């Protein structure tokens, strides 16, 4: 089985074949713009502890990360939306 890094590299190679160059240029420019803000310096890395936060759950109740960690392990999944 390929590592995630290897899978991403393979995806990037295929992406170049399937996505029009002007789209790729826009994506590249956007990435450079985000990097220029210094955003990467404040990102969590593998093994870092996530800061506590509170969100509304499926029952419209406010629940914090700490609430869930009291009873079980937590896997955080960040969904970027349906672009």
N, C-alpha and C positions, 0 to 999 in steps of 0.2 A: 504494500500500500504506500502511495506517495505521501510525503509530508504535506502539511498545509502550504508551506512555502513553495514546494514543488508544484502543487496544484494551482496556486495563484500565478506562478510563472508560466505554466502551460496555458492557463486562461488568458493571460495577457498576450501571449503569442497569437492565439486564435482571435482575440478581440480585434487585433490590428487588421486581420483579414476581413472581418465582418462589419466593422463600424466605419462610416465615412470619415475621411481625414479631417474635415472641418469639425466634426463632433469630437474626435480625439484631441484636436488642437484646443478646443474649448475646455475639455476635461483637464488637459495638462495646464492650461492657464489658470483654471480655478484652483487646482492643487497648489500651484506655485503661490497664488494669492493667499491661500490659507496658511501655507508654511511661512510666508512673510510676516504674518501676524504674530508668530511665536507660539501659536496654539499648541504645537507639539511638546513644548517645554512643560505644559501643565497637564498633559494626558497621563492617565494611569498606565502603568506597565504591568506585565505579567507578574503576579505575586503581590502586587500592591493591595492595600486595603481600601475598599470603596468608602467614601464618606457616607454618613447616614443621610437618608432622604425619605420623604414621605410622598406617597402617591395615592390616588383613589383606586380601590380594587373593583372587581366585577360586581360587588354588592353596594357600590357607591359609598364605601367606608374608607376613611383615611387609614393607611397602614404604612408603617415605616420599615426600612430595611432591618432595623434592630428588632422590631416585632417578630419578623419572620425568622431571624437568626436565633431567637430564644427557643424555637421549637424544631428547627431543622437547618440543613445546609441550604444555601441559596445559589442558584445559577442565574446570572444576569444576562439577558439577551437584548441587544439594542437593535430595534427594527428601524431601518432608515426610511420606511414608507414605500409606497408603490410608485416609483418614478417611471 
